[in-house]
Amino acid sequence: MTLMRVYLDHNATAPLRPEARAAMIAAMDVVGNPSSVHAEGRAAKALVERARAQVASAFGADGADVIFTSGATEAAALACAGRGLLGAAIEHDAVGAWVSDDLPVDAGGLVQVADPARSVLQMANSETGVVQALPEGLAVTDATQAFGKLPVAFNWCGAQMALISAHKLGGPKGIGALVVRRGTEIAAQLRGGGQEMGRRAGTENIIGIAGFGAAAEAAVRELASGVWDDVAKLRNILENSLEAAGNKTIFVGKDSPRLPNTSCIVTPGWKGETQVMQMDLAGFAISAGSACSSGKVRASRVLRAMGFDEGAAASAIRVSLGTQTTEEQVLRFAEAWLAKEKKHRARAA
């Protein structure tokens, strides 16, 4: 009997929620352009504004502006371009492209911020799951991984701007948002029409926007139910199972606050890419780091910034669970991974 594949790469993208799918299908029948003043245009505009309200409410952003973008990458450019902001080497590449990597990072993955008004800081790291304490007055925070997994409210996070993305919480790919505190000045990167309050030109992706709103609403309901506490227990079962084998595996950030679903596992001498391929053949989807860069054969710059040497940083995998992950799946993964790890040790001896 062939076992079903097990998806353990939720930090790369989460499966589409049924609520998002239903909202997107309904939006496909909305004919009008949201910028048109006739009845059909007003109906499209109403759909966009309903989703904007859903996202704002889910993100605790009442009194802020939600600017829809093509994803968190575009939101990062809109927030950071031309500002000369400070950042750390553990930031996602989408943010790292616009900021320095001057902020120091300790061995637990925590960043020290001396000048919040000129700095960018992620809420949670996509590779290690380490959660940061955000200082008051922070210029920008990347909330992409935290939103939907942790209790987050933009109103109390202390940042002037935040990046979020739909597909990390069960919405569609290709839609995200920049959340901006009222009164914060930003310069449009896409110019043309006056869409999104003049801050992001281009006809709105109403199908993606509708899915984003529905997914955000469903995600915070799910979070309130306590399901992510159960996911954290499964993550701990996984790590305890691997640790009990007595190998040299390191669980990155284990002593720091972490996302409930994320385990970054370093086995020195066993390349992360090799592990990903071997586990894929065994029926498990995991990654060797951020999905935006995992196709490149290189050591994790996140781990290098935390003090790991080149060899260890190249020997990391990320296992990220979802709310539908089961204990049976976690134990199956642990058994399969340990069998591969044993063979690796035998070959290396």
FENDAGI-V206954 format. One line per field, one symbol per residue. ss: DSSP state (H for helix, E for strand, L for the rest). psi: psi as a letter, one per 20 degrees, with the letter a starting at -180 (. if undefined). A space follows every 50 residues. Layout:
BEGIN
ss->???
psi->???
END
This chain:
BEGIN
ss->LLLLLEELELLLLLLLLHHHHHHHHHHLLLLLLLLLLLHHHHHHHHHHHH HHHHHHHHLLLLLEEEEEELLHHHHHHHHHLLLLLELELLLLHHHHLLLL LLELELLLLLELLLLHHHEEEELELLLLLEELLLLLLEEEEELLLLELLE LLLHHHHLEEEEEEELLLLLLLLLLEEEEEELLLLLLLLLLLLLLHHHLL LLLLLHHHHHHHHHHHHHHHHHHHLLHHHHHHHHHHHHHHHHHLLLLLLE ELLLLLLELLLEEEEELLLLLHHHHHHHHHHLLEELELLLLLLLLLLLLL HHHHHLLLLHHHHLLEEEEELLLLLLHHHHHHHHHHHHHHHHHHHHHHL
psi->ppqqqpollhhgqqqpqhgggghgghhhjohrpiiqirgghhgghhgghg hghgggghjlkpjrpoopaiahghhgghhhpjilqqariiqqhhghiirr lhpqprijjqppohnhijqppqgpphghippqopqpjpgpqojghhpihq opohhjiiqhqqpqqgiikjaqqjpaqpppppippqpphoqdakrlkjin qppqnhgggghgghggghghggghijhhhhghghghgghhghhiikakpp opjhjrpqqiipooppnpiopghggggghghijpoarkbphijiipnqqp hghhhijqrggghikqqpoorriiqrhggghgggggghghhghghhhi.
END
